Amino acid sequence: MADASRTPAMTAEELFIVSADSDKCELVDGSVVHMPPTGGRHGKVAARVGRLLDEHVEAREAGVVCGAETGFILRRDPDVVRAPDVSFVAKARIPVTGAPDAYWSIAPDLAVEVTSPSDRRTDVQQKVAEYFAAGTRLVWVVDPATRTVCVYRSSDDVRTLTDDAVLTGDGVLPEFRCPVHRCFD
């Protein structure tokens, strides 16, 4: 017997319609999760990483780099829609019609999450796992507080890079090389 008191799960399409008039939010197992505005340092770091990636991708016509408000449908029934702070979709995976007006129906090749002081480690790990389950090939978790980048090649294969290390595209973004400190300076 169905539980009549339970709220039905929201779909990605419903979220797209209602989110146009609200704050940034994501959909996790059919439930809306509101995302509060970030602080200045978070925004600066996300913009810098996005710019570094976009310059590389544009120069090579390698695909498209998207900003923080871009939704990706990572799973259906119940739906999961995530909006990484920065993302990259390889040219070969972009539909012939171009970037969609609604959410991408594919996972990004690279998802970048910039952490905020209010982020819980378990929530960040859940996002990383969801990205990989959906087909993302590389995830960077950028931490402005520690000036580190955790590079995930899978949920279990992670290495932490510090200020003096070099961040690379690990096969997802050929030829991308950037000293970690450039993400923060």
Number of C-alpha atoms within 10 A of each C-alpha: 3 5 7 7 6 7 9 11 16 18 20 26 14 10 19 17 11 10 15 9 8 9 12 16 19 25 26 20 17 21 18 17 14 13 10 10 10 13 10 9 14 21 15 15 21 24 17 17 21 22 16 15 22 21 12 18 21 12 8 12 12 17 17 18 22 20 17 19 15 18 26 24 23 24 22 13 11 15 20 23 31 25 24 25 24 26 27 26 24 17 14 9 13 15 10 8 6 10 13 10 6 13 19 18 15 17 26 31 20 25 27 26 22 23 20 16 11 8 10 10 9 9 10 15 13 11 19 22 17 20 27 22 15 16 14 23 19 24 27 24 20 27 19 19 12 9 16 21 26 18 21 22 18 16 17 8 8 13 12 13 18 16 16 12 14 15 21 16 16 15 10 17 21 13 12 16 15 16 15 21 17 15 24 20 9
